[in-house]
Structures are given as C-alpha cells and as structure tokens.
Amino acid sequence: MTTRFARASLVALFVTLGLAAPAPLSASAATAATSCYGGAVTVHYGDVLDFGPYRTTSRCTDINMRMTGGDAEYVVACVKFEKTGVCNHWTRVGRSWTTIATDVLDGTRFTVPNGVDLEGSSATLQIAF
C-alpha cells in the first residue's frame, strides 16, 4: 500500500466517522523529535548518586528527562554543570518529557543528581541531551 493511498484511506475514514483528520507532523519536527529523544539514555533511580557524566550533543538544545517505568509518581531532578558544580534548579519529572535545562551549548559536560529519596519506590528514567 502506498503512502499516498494509505493517507487518502485514513482521511476517508475520518470523514465517514465525522472526525477531523489530524495534521501530518512536519518532516523537520519529526526529525528533531527522533534525533533528540532517539539518543536518550536509560537510567535507574537510586543506582548512583549522580547520573553521568554526560556531554551534550547537537541532537537537542535542551536536556530532557522522563520516567518510563517503576512505581514512583514522579522524581525531582536538576542538572549539575561541570563548569559550575551546582544544580541549575530542581524540576518535578513525571511520565512525559520534561525540560530540566534549556539552551545548553553543545559539548557541555553535566550530571543529573538523584533528587529526593523515593522511600522504597522505584523509577526508570530516560535522559535526552
């Protein structure tokens, strides 16, 4: 089935059901999301005091984090840049991608410290940078 035929069939189905067809994701937006989140690393909360060290890449302009597993409701995270040695600010991170540092230059070294004790809960996380 060709892409054009598949797209036309989907639009016809939406029209039949009385629904609006979703706008296709632009190629540049899809490429940006794939390249940034596609390079994410998976970590387990509590395994170490600080995740990393990592070095930012050209895939993302921000450092992003999300929970992908475990029974915790959320974690609290910050980014500790090697240059300053201190956290930027603490951010509550749940199951959606959350920006924990913005406009970070390529090649910047950083770690992500574990925030608060999860009190017996567990969390698997992804960090995209």
C-alpha positions, 0 to 999 in steps of 0.5 A: 500500500502506498503512502499516498493511498494509505493517507487518502484511506485514513482521511476517508475514514475520518470523514465517514466517522465525522472526525477531523483528520489530524495534521501530518507532523512536519518532516523537520519536527519529526526529525528533531523529535527522533534525533533528540529523544532517539539518543536518550539514555536509560537510567535507574533511580537510586543506582548512583548518586549522580547520573553521568557524566554526560556531554551534550550533543547537537541532537537537542538544545535542551536536556530532557528527562522522563520516567518510563517505568517503576512505581514512583509518581514522579522524581525531582531532578536538576542538572549539575554543570561541570563548569559550575558544580551546582544544580541549575534548579530542581524540576518535578519529572513525571511520565512525559518529557520534561525540560530540566535545562534549556539552551545548553551549548553543545559539548557541555559536560553535566550530571543529573543528581538523584533528587529526593529519596523515593522511600522504597519506590522505584523509577526508570528514567530516560535522559535526552541531551 
